[in-house]
Amino acid sequence: MRKFLAFFALACLAHGGPLVMVEGDIRNFFPLDSGVTVYFVERDWFIAEAPASWGVTLADSPAGLCLAHLSSTDPALPGEVLLVRDGTALFRPSGPLPPVALPGVRMTVPLRPFRADAFGPAPAPPRSGDSALTAEIVAQLDEDSMKSHIQNLQDFQTRFCITPQFFQSAVWVADAFQSYGLSSVAVDSFNFSFFGNQYQSANVSGEIPGTSPDPAIVLITSHLDAITYNNPEEFAPGADDNASGCATVLEAARIMGRYQFPNTVRFVCFGAEELGLIGSEYYVANASGGGEPIAAVMNLDMVLYGPEENRGLFVPYNTISEGLAVMFQEAASTHVPELELNVTYSPGTIYSDHASFWFYGYPALLGIEAAVDDNPYYHEDTDILSNYEQYWPFGAECARAALAFVVEAACADWLGIHGDAPSTPLSLSVFPNPARGAIHAAVGESEPESLSLYDLSGRLLLRSSGGVLDVTGVSAGVYLVTANREGHRFTSRVVIAR
């Protein structure tokens, strides 16, 4: 993706030991050895501070190094290139990075450490929500209302994160949240450093308190700020990037504000995303420091551009978000069957605010137009609502899919987080693993009521009653198994060998 990230405000932390590239799926290395710090993860390799015997040494330490996500085979990287692999380059910059994408580079980000528990087993997926309630709420999302939100945000002329117009738009969003009946509405200002200068931006939030005695927290988020390659302080309309995501959050607040849910639902629009996820990092650091029980995050970033040849929604997930991915696939497919989905295990996709939650060990999903790389209006003055009229109702379909997931999560019983969960949460066991013929499953010591097999894109392949599933005809690979027992859903991975 061409999304530009910088993380310039974040210091690169050195923990000692060499920086190495390790071959293999990081899920096979968990729990990580003490002293190992991970900085980047792809499907079958990762970069970490680890013993030199683990892999190929790239540098003495991570200090001062950056990652670039490439859009060409001959990128203009300003410095010493240490690694190029799978469209990602590790390099040591020779000077300050510019505040826009480099030629041939989709994204640049200084190395940032993950929390040690960010690669642990995914939290057990919850009991499904009330499908009838979800259908009732999703049906109320209004395309014209969504367009109105986008136009209102576009009319501020610019929402570059440090401008007066950005703060005016933040107040406008807060007023909308207030009018929709949300509580704890706030415009939370924060200071940050960028290229050695100090600036201020803000996040906007509101919530529907959960009715459970000890509710989990479900978030639907977007970034409010916008940027253009030229003169963003004067004109950065950002209709798709990212008034479209904010419009989804606003529509969700407008509709859901009339209801109550077992879990707390928060609606958040972040500032300074375009300068490096700064607002979301500030938000998540505070949430993590306060021990908040965040169970699910749905982040929306660009959902208007849907050309016929690539009219779909890309939803990447990481290890700890596998359960959310299955839940999203089921909710979206049920309530928005006309929308093409690409739900994919893609831990290296860190170009929007969901990544701040991943770094702190919270499960989160991103929803973004699949054709974003081809969007001719990206970060341009032409990113205006009228240029997307031909693609509707694509934007509304994406918003409905996100809304369906959030409602399901708001009604769900999150094992290990929800207050009435057992003190020792049950888990799903799958055996044999690897499997060749039939697989057997147990939840705790009991047989589940049903089993389902999904590929890593979230596509349902098989389903059976009871605790046995015949996978004889399934190709070799890694798959997700879900089991239902007494209204709860559990997920595990299984390797099928041939």
C-alpha positions as CSV (number, residue, x, y, z in Angstrom):
1,M,0.0,0.0,0.0
2,R,1.1,3.6,-0.6
3,K,0.0,4.6,2.9
4,F,2.8,6.7,4.4
5,L,3.8,6.0,8.0
6,A,6.7,7.5,9.9
7,F,6.5,6.9,13.6
8,F,9.0,9.8,13.8
9,A,7.8,10.6,17.3
10,L,8.7,7.1,18.6
11,A,12.2,6.4,19.8
12,C,13.9,3.3,18.5
13,L,14.6,1.2,21.6
14,A,17.8,-0.8,21.7
15,H,17.7,-3.9,23.9
16,G,21.2,-5.3,23.1
17,G,22.1,-8.2,20.9
18,P,22.1,-8.5,17.1
19,L,19.2,-7.8,14.9
20,V,18.5,-11.0,12.9
21,M,16.1,-12.2,10.2
22,V,14.5,-15.4,11.3
23,E,13.0,-17.9,8.8
24,G,9.6,-19.4,9.8
25,D,6.2,-18.6,11.1
26,I,6.5,-16.7,14.3
27,R,3.5,-18.7,15.7
28,N,5.9,-21.7,15.8
29,F,8.3,-19.8,18.1
30,F,5.8,-18.8,20.8
31,P,6.4,-18.5,23.7
32,L,9.4,-16.4,22.8
33,D,12.6,-16.8,24.7
34,S,13.4,-14.3,27.3
35,G,15.3,-11.3,25.8
36,V,14.0,-11.8,22.3
37,T,12.3,-8.6,21.0
38,V,10.4,-8.7,17.7
39,Y,10.2,-5.7,15.4
40,F,8.6,-6.9,12.2
41,V,6.6,-10.0,11.2
42,E,5.7,-11.5,7.9
43,R,3.9,-14.7,7.1
44,D,7.0,-16.9,7.1
45,W,9.8,-14.7,8.5
46,F,10.4,-12.0,11.1
47,I,13.0,-9.6,12.3
48,A,14.0,-9.6,15.9
49,E,16.7,-9.0,18.4
50,A,17.7,-12.6,19.1
51,P,20.7,-14.9,19.3
52,A,22.7,-14.9,16.1
53,S,22.1,-18.6,15.8
54,W,18.4,-17.9,15.1
55,G,19.0,-16.5,11.6
56,V,20.9,-14.0,9.4
57,T,22.4,-11.1,11.3
58,L,21.3,-7.8,9.8
59,A,22.7,-5.2,12.2
60,D,24.3,-4.9,15.7
61,S,21.1,-3.4,17.0
62,P,17.8,-1.9,15.8
63,A,18.8,1.7,16.7
64,G,18.3,4.1,13.8
65,L,16.9,1.5,11.3
66,C,13.8,1.8,9.2
67,L,11.5,-0.4,7.3
68,A,10.2,0.5,3.8
69,H,7.2,-1.2,2.1
70,L,8.0,-1.1,-1.5
71,S,5.9,-0.4,-4.6
72,S,8.7,-0.9,-7.2
73,T,11.8,-3.1,-7.6
74,D,14.0,0.0,-7.8
75,P,13.1,2.2,-4.8
76,A,14.9,5.4,-4.0
77,L,15.9,4.6,-0.4
78,P,18.1,7.3,1.2
79,G,20.7,5.2,2.9
80,E,22.3,1.8,3.4
81,V,19.9,-1.1,2.4
82,L,20.4,-4.1,4.7
83,L,17.6,-6.4,3.5
84,V,15.0,-6.6,0.6
85,R,12.5,-9.3,0.8
86,D,8.8,-9.8,-0.1
87,G,8.3,-6.1,-0.9
88,T,9.9,-5.0,2.3
89,A,13.3,-3.3,2.8
90,L,15.3,-2.7,6.0
91,F,17.6,0.3,5.7
92,R,19.7,2.7,7.6
93,P,18.6,6.2,6.5
94,S,21.4,8.7,5.7
95,G,19.3,11.8,6.6
96,P,15.9,12.9,7.7
97,L,12.9,11.3,6.0
98,P,10.5,13.5,4.1
99,P,6.9,13.8,5.3
100,V,5.5,12.1,2.1
101,A,6.1,8.7,0.4
102,L,9.5,8.2,-1.2
103,P,9.6,7.2,-4.9
104,G,9.0,3.5,-5.1
105,V,8.1,3.2,-1.5
106,R,4.6,2.7,-0.1
107,M,5.4,3.3,3.5
108,T,8.4,4.0,5.8
109,V,8.5,3.2,9.5
110,P,11.3,3.2,12.0
111,L,11.6,-0.2,13.8
112,R,9.3,-0.4,16.7
113,P,9.2,-3.2,19.3
114,F,6.1,-5.4,19.8
115,R,5.0,-6.3,23.3
116,A,6.2,-9.8,24.1
117,D,2.6,-11.2,24.4
118,A,1.6,-9.8,21.0
119,F,2.1,-13.2,19.3
120,G,0.4,-15.5,21.9
121,P,-2.6,-17.6,21.3
122,A,-5.6,-15.7,20.0
123,P,-8.3,-15.1,22.6
124,A,-11.1,-17.6,22.4
125,P,-13.8,-16.3,20.0
126,P,-17.0,-15.4,21.8
127,R,-20.5,-16.7,21.6
128,S,-22.1,-15.2,18.5
129,G,-24.3,-12.1,19.0
130,D,-28.0,-11.8,18.3
131,S,-28.2,-12.1,14.6
132,A,-31.7,-10.6,14.4
133,L,-30.5,-7.5,16.3
134,T,-27.5,-7.3,14.0
135,A,-29.8,-7.4,11.0
136,E,-32.0,-4.7,12.5
137,I,-29.1,-2.4,13.1
138,V,-27.3,-3.0,9.8
139,A,-30.5,-2.2,7.9
140,Q,-30.5,1.3,9.4
141,L,-27.2,2.4,7.9
142,D,-28.1,5.1,5.3
143,E,-26.1,5.7,2.2
144,D,-27.2,9.4,2.0
145,S,-26.4,9.9,5.7
146,M,-22.9,8.5,5.1
147,K,-22.3,10.8,2.1
148,S,-23.5,13.7,4.2
149,H,-20.9,12.9,6.9
150,I,-18.2,12.7,4.2
151,Q,-19.2,16.0,2.6
152,N,-19.3,17.8,5.9
153,L,-15.8,16.7,6.7
154,Q,-14.6,17.5,3.2
155,D,-16.0,21.0,3.6
156,F,-13.4,21.9,6.2
157,Q,-11.0,22.2,3.2
158,T,-8.2,20.6,5.1
159,R,-7.9,18.2,8.1
160,F,-4.2,18.2,8.2
161,C,-3.6,17.2,11.8
162,I,-2.0,20.4,13.2
163,T,-4.3,23.0,11.5
164,P,-7.2,24.9,13.1
165,Q,-9.5,23.3,10.6
166,F,-8.5,19.8,12.0
167,F,-9.5,20.9,15.5
168,Q,-12.7,22.4,14.1
169,S,-13.5,19.0,12.5
170,A,-12.8,17.3,15.8
171,V,-15.3,19.5,17.6
172,W,-17.8,18.8,14.9
173,V,-17.4,15.0,15.3
174,A,-17.7,15.4,19.1
175,D,-20.9,17.4,18.7
176,A,-22.2,14.6,16.5
177,F,-21.3,12.0,19.0
178,Q,-23.1,14.0,21.7
179,S,-26.2,14.4,19.6
180,Y,-26.3,10.6,19.1
181,G,-26.5,10.1,22.8
182,L,-23.0,8.8,23.4
183,S,-21.5,9.3,26.9
184,S,-17.9,10.3,27.9
185,V,-17.6,12.4,24.7
186,A,-14.1,14.0,24.6
187,V,-11.7,15.8,22.3
188,D,-8.4,14.6,23.8
189,S,-5.5,16.8,22.8
190,F,-1.9,15.4,22.8
191,N,1.5,16.8,22.0
192,F,4.0,15.2,19.7
193,S,7.4,15.7,18.1
194,F,7.9,15.7,14.3
195,F,11.2,16.5,12.7
196,G,12.4,18.0,15.9
197,N,9.4,20.4,16.2
198,Q,6.6,20.2,18.8
199,Y,2.9,20.1,17.6
200,Q,-0.5,19.3,19.0
201,S,-3.3,17.2,17.6
202,A,-6.3,15.3,19.1
203,N,-8.4,12.2,19.2
204,V,-12.2,12.3,19.4
205,S,-14.1,9.6,21.3
206,G,-17.4,8.7,22.8
207,E,-19.0,5.5,24.1
208,I,-22.0,3.4,24.9
209,P,-21.4,1.9,28.4
210,G,-21.9,-1.9,28.6
211,T,-24.7,-3.3,30.7
212,S,-22.7,-6.3,31.8
213,P,-21.3,-6.1,35.4
214,D,-17.8,-6.3,34.0
215,P,-18.0,-5.5,30.3
216,A,-15.4,-6.0,27.7
217,I,-14.6,-3.1,25.4
218,V,-15.2,-3.1,21.6
219,L,-13.9,-0.2,19.4
220,I,-14.8,1.0,16.0
221,T,-12.2,3.5,14.8
222,S,-10.8,5.6,12.0
223,H,-8.4,8.5,11.5
224,L,-9.8,11.9,11.2
225,D,-6.8,13.7,9.7
226,A,-6.0,14.0,6.0
227,I,-2.9,14.9,4.0
228,T,-1.9,15.7,0.4
229,Y,1.4,15.7,-1.3
230,N,1.3,19.4,-1.9
231,N,0.2,22.1,0.6
232,P,-1.8,20.0,3.1
233,E,-2.1,22.9,5.4
234,E,-4.2,24.7,2.7
235,F,-6.2,21.9,1.1
236,A,-6.5,18.2,2.1
237,P,-10.1,17.2,1.5
238,G,-9.6,13.5,2.2
239,A,-13.0,12.2,1.2
240,D,-11.8,8.6,0.9
241,D,-8.7,9.0,3.1
242,N,-10.3,9.1,5.6
243,A,-13.6,10.9,5.8
244,S,-15.0,7.5,4.6
245,G,-13.8,5.7,7.7
246,C,-15.0,8.5,9.9
247,A,-18.4,8.4,8.2
248,T,-18.6,4.7,9.1
249,V,-17.8,5.5,12.7
250,L,-20.4,8.3,12.7
251,E,-23.1,6.1,11.2
252,A,-22.4,3.4,13.7
253,A,-22.7,5.9,16.5
254,R,-25.9,7.4,15.1
255,I,-27.6,4.0,14.9
256,M,-26.1,2.1,17.9
257,G,-26.6,5.1,20.2
258,R,-30.2,4.2,20.4
259,Y,-29.4,0.7,21.9
260,Q,-27.7,-0.8,24.8
261,F,-25.3,-3.7,24.6
262,P,-23.6,-6.1,27.1
263,N,-20.2,-4.8,26.2
264,T,-19.0,-1.2,26.1
265,V,-18.7,0.2,22.6
266,R,-16.3,3.0,21.9
267,F,-16.3,5.2,18.8
268,V,-12.9,6.8,18.2
269,C,-11.5,9.1,15.5
270,F,-7.7,9.5,15.7
271,G,-5.5,12.4,14.9
272,A,-2.0,12.4,13.3
273,E,-2.4,9.0,11.6
274,E,-0.8,10.4,8.5
275,L,2.4,11.4,10.4
276,G,2.9,7.9,11.8
277,L,-0.1,6.5,13.8
278,I,0.7,9.1,16.5
279,G,-2.8,9.5,17.8
280,S,-3.6,5.8,18.0
281,E,-0.3,5.1,19.6
282,Y,-1.0,7.7,22.3
283,Y,-4.5,6.2,22.8
284,V,-3.4,2.6,23.0
285,A,-0.5,3.3,25.3
286,N,-2.9,4.9,27.8
287,A,-5.4,2.1,27.4
288,S,-2.7,-0.5,27.9
289,G,-1.3,1.3,30.9
290,G,-4.7,1.4,32.4
291,G,-5.3,-2.3,31.9
292,E,-8.4,-1.8,29.7
293,P,-10.0,-5.1,28.6
294,I,-10.2,-4.3,24.9
295,A,-11.6,-7.4,23.2
296,A,-12.1,-6.3,19.6
297,V,-11.1,-3.3,17.4
298,M,-12.5,-2.6,13.9
299,N,-10.5,0.1,12.2
300,L,-11.7,1.7,8.9
301,D,-9.4,3.4,6.5
302,M,-10.5,4.2,2.9
303,V,-13.7,2.4,1.8
304,L,-14.9,4.4,-1.2
305,Y,-12.9,3.3,-4.2
306,G,-14.4,0.1,-5.6
307,P,-13.7,-0.3,-9.3
308,E,-15.5,-3.3,-10.9
309,E,-12.3,-5.2,-11.5
310,N,-11.3,-5.0,-7.9
311,R,-14.4,-4.3,-5.9
312,G,-13.7,-5.7,-2.5
313,L,-12.8,-5.1,1.1
314,F,-9.3,-6.2,2.3
315,V,-9.3,-7.2,6.0
316,P,-5.8,-8.3,7.3
317,Y,-5.3,-9.9,10.6
318,N,-2.4,-11.0,12.8
319,T,-1.9,-14.0,15.2
320,I,-3.9,-12.7,18.1
321,S,-6.7,-11.5,15.8
322,E,-7.5,-14.8,14.2
323,G,-10.8,-15.2,16.2
324,L,-11.9,-11.7,15.2
325,A,-11.2,-12.6,11.5
326,V,-13.5,-15.6,11.6
327,M,-16.1,-13.6,13.4
328,F,-15.9,-10.8,10.9
329,Q,-16.1,-13.2,8.0
330,E,-19.2,-14.8,9.4
331,A,-20.9,-11.5,10.3
332,A,-20.1,-9.7,7.0
333,S,-21.0,-12.7,4.8
334,T,-24.3,-13.1,6.6
335,H,-25.5,-9.5,6.6
336,V,-23.7,-8.1,3.5
337,P,-23.5,-11.1,1.2
338,E,-23.0,-8.9,-1.9
339,L,-19.7,-7.5,-0.6
340,E,-16.5,-9.4,-1.8
341,L,-14.2,-10.0,1.2
342,N,-10.5,-10.7,1.3
343,V,-9.9,-11.7,5.0
344,T,-6.3,-12.6,5.1
345,Y,-3.5,-13.5,7.6
346,S,-1.2,-10.6,6.9
347,P,0.8,-9.6,10.0
348,G,3.1,-7.3,8.0
349,T,0.2,-5.0,7.1
350,I,0.9,-2.2,9.6
351,Y,0.0,0.9,7.6
352,S,-3.1,2.1,9.6
353,D,-4.2,2.6,13.2
354,H,-5.1,-1.0,13.9
355,A,-1.3,-1.6,14.0
356,S,-1.0,0.4,17.2
357,F,-3.3,-2.1,18.9
358,W,-1.2,-5.0,17.5
359,F,2.0,-3.6,18.9
360,Y,0.4,-3.5,22.4
361,G,-1.0,-7.0,22.1
362,Y,-4.7,-6.2,21.5
363,P,-6.6,-8.0,18.7
364,A,-7.7,-5.7,15.9
365,L,-8.8,-5.7,12.2
366,L,-8.4,-3.2,9.4
367,G,-11.0,-2.7,6.7
368,I,-9.6,-1.0,3.6
369,E,-10.6,-1.0,-0.1
370,A,-8.8,-3.7,-1.9
371,A,-7.9,-1.4,-4.8
372,V,-6.2,1.2,-2.7
373,D,-2.9,0.9,-4.7
374,D,-4.7,1.9,-7.8
375,N,-6.7,4.8,-6.4
376,P,-5.8,7.8,-8.6
377,Y,-7.0,10.3,-5.9
378,Y,-4.9,9.0,-3.1
379,H,-3.3,11.9,-1.1
380,E,-4.3,14.3,-4.0
381,D,-6.4,17.4,-4.1
382,T,-8.9,15.3,-6.1
383,D,-9.8,13.0,-3.1
384,I,-13.3,14.5,-3.1
385,L,-16.7,12.8,-2.7
386,S,-17.9,13.5,-6.3
387,N,-15.1,11.4,-7.7
388,Y,-16.4,8.3,-6.0
389,E,-20.1,8.6,-7.0
390,Q,-19.7,5.9,-9.6
391,Y,-18.6,3.3,-7.1
392,W,-21.6,3.5,-4.7
393,P,-23.0,1.5,-3.0
394,F,-19.6,0.0,-2.4
395,G,-18.8,2.4,0.5
396,A,-22.1,1.7,2.2
397,E,-21.5,-2.1,1.9
398,C,-18.1,-1.8,3.5
399,A,-19.7,0.2,6.3
400,R,-22.5,-2.3,6.8
401,A,-19.9,-5.2,7.1
402,A,-18.0,-3.3,9.8
403,L,-21.2,-2.4,11.6
404,A,-22.4,-6.0,11.6
405,F,-19.1,-7.2,13.1
406,V,-19.2,-4.4,15.8
407,V,-22.7,-5.3,16.8
408,E,-21.9,-9.0,17.1
409,A,-18.9,-8.1,19.2
410,A,-20.9,-5.8,21.4
411,C,-23.3,-8.6,22.2
412,A,-20.7,-11.3,22.6
413,D,-19.6,-13.1,25.7
414,W,-15.8,-12.8,25.7
415,L,-14.2,-15.7,27.5
416,G,-11.3,-14.6,29.7
417,I,-12.4,-10.9,29.5
418,H,-16.1,-10.9,30.3
419,G,-16.9,-10.7,34.0
420,D,-18.9,-14.0,34.1
421,A,-16.3,-16.0,32.3
422,P,-14.9,-19.1,34.1
423,S,-11.7,-18.5,36.1
424,T,-9.9,-20.9,33.8
425,P,-11.1,-20.3,30.3
426,L,-11.8,-23.5,28.2
427,S,-9.7,-24.1,25.1
428,L,-10.1,-26.1,21.9
429,S,-7.8,-29.1,21.4
430,V,-7.4,-30.5,17.9
431,F,-5.8,-33.9,17.2
432,P,-4.0,-35.4,15.4
433,N,-2.1,-32.2,14.4
434,P,-0.8,-32.4,11.7
435,A,-3.7,-34.4,10.3
436,R,-4.2,-36.4,7.1
437,G,-7.7,-38.0,7.4
438,A,-10.2,-37.1,10.1
439,I,-9.5,-34.6,12.9
440,H,-11.0,-34.9,16.3
441,A,-11.7,-31.9,18.7
442,A,-12.5,-31.4,22.3
443,V,-13.4,-28.2,24.3
444,G,-11.9,-28.9,27.6
445,E,-12.9,-32.5,28.2
446,S,-16.1,-32.4,26.2
447,E,-17.1,-33.0,22.6
448,P,-18.2,-29.8,20.7
449,E,-21.6,-29.5,19.1
450,S,-20.1,-28.7,15.7
451,L,-16.9,-28.1,13.9
452,S,-16.0,-25.8,11.0
453,L,-12.8,-25.6,8.9
454,Y,-11.7,-22.3,7.4
455,D,-8.7,-21.3,5.3
456,L,-6.6,-18.4,6.5
457,S,-8.6,-16.0,4.3
458,G,-11.6,-16.8,6.5
459,R,-13.4,-18.9,3.7
460,L,-15.6,-21.7,5.1
461,L,-14.5,-25.1,3.7
462,L,-16.2,-27.8,5.8
463,R,-18.7,-28.1,8.6
464,S,-19.9,-31.1,10.6
465,S,-21.9,-32.0,13.7
466,G,-20.0,-33.3,16.7
467,G,-16.3,-33.4,17.3
468,V,-15.0,-35.1,14.2
469,L,-14.3,-33.6,10.8
470,D,-13.1,-35.5,7.7
471,V,-10.4,-33.4,5.9
472,T,-9.3,-36.1,3.5
473,G,-10.1,-34.0,0.4
474,V,-8.5,-30.8,1.7
475,S,-5.1,-29.7,0.3
476,A,-2.0,-29.5,2.6
477,G,-1.6,-26.3,4.5
478,V,-2.5,-24.4,7.7
479,Y,-6.2,-23.9,8.5
480,L,-8.5,-22.6,11.3
481,V,-10.8,-24.9,13.1
482,T,-13.8,-23.5,15.0
483,A,-15.9,-25.4,17.5
484,N,-19.3,-24.5,19.1
485,R,-20.2,-25.6,22.5
486,E,-23.0,-24.3,24.8
487,G,-23.3,-21.1,22.8
488,H,-19.6,-20.3,22.8
489,R,-17.2,-20.5,19.9
490,F,-13.5,-21.6,20.1
491,T,-10.8,-21.5,17.5
492,S,-7.5,-23.3,16.9
493,R,-5.1,-23.9,14.1
494,V,-4.5,-27.3,12.4
495,V,-1.9,-28.4,9.9
496,I,-3.1,-30.7,7.2
497,A,-0.3,-32.8,5.7
498,R,-0.3,-34.9,2.5
